[in-house]
Amino acid sequence: SEPKRSPIKCVGPDYRSESQKPIATVSVPVDFDSVTVLPQTPQLIALLSIIRSKDTNRGDFIFYSNRIIRLLVEEGLNHLPTVEHTVTTPVGRAYNGLAFQGKICGVSIMRAGEAMEQGLRECCRSVRIGKILIQRDEETSRPRLFYDKLPEDIADRWVLLLDPMLATGGSAIMAVDVLKSRGVPEDRILFLNVLASPQGIQHFSTKFPNVRVITAFVDEGLDEKNYIIPGLGDFGDRYYTR
Ligand code: URA
């Protein structure tokens, strides 16, 4: 499919004038209310520049991807419900705060999604994590469910679905169908994603307008092998093997 032009913007702190800020390619804008693209801050753009480079070694790829994943998890948690919660401080005063309401779990789409489990565990102590394995069926060339292991009470939980790359959307759509078949309503699923294609977002969010998507960046498009472009290559290979 024909790549879109990505916007090029000045990126930098507000106290600098536009002419004093360096320019960088930022995320393609998204029309869906259900999709949140992380703020295109200098920090995020610099982290993405490291993991996109073909010259970044595996150790750095892991370290800097983990930082982006952590930003996604922290933003994802802002989309969960809270209730009023007042505590008493050590000096005897009340503080009117909040507490998270409801149980959560993570579900990673294997193998690349497993790279996002640690970031979720760092933010949510002893969180339950399930797994789904979807692979392309050689005969039909369509995604096929090979394996799943999900918490038995998943229908009572908010689900943070984890997959760093949203290319065509085929696997993510199948994963949401599995979650729905176990009784999880669409509006209790948050899909956390590092890099998406416009086609993947369009396909996924048209099918599931009530699933919230949190992504760090929407790229220009897909190449003839359905790799995201400019992209970062094969996330699972770079995180786990090279
Ligand atoms: N999965 C990847 O790892 N990379 C892509 O570009 C697309 C899907």
Residues whose N, C-alpha, C, O or C-beta is under 5 A from the ligand:
A	BS01	URA	M165 A167 N226 Y227 I228 G231 G233 D234 F235 G236
